[in-house]
């Protein structure tokens, strides 16, 4: 499984990193584990699925 950091997710989605943190807090995008510093890591597959669904619904 390929993992993405908050910054990588933000860049992929075209949003600011605070938006990614909010998506996680609101359980719209779930982290799968944390790195050594406790920062969330996200599954690339989950991020791609979220982007596809969000675009269908009118935006991220």
Beta strands, then each sheet from edge to edge (+ up, - down):
strand 1: 3-4
strand 2: 33-34
strand 3: 40-43
sheet 1: 1+ 3- 2+
end
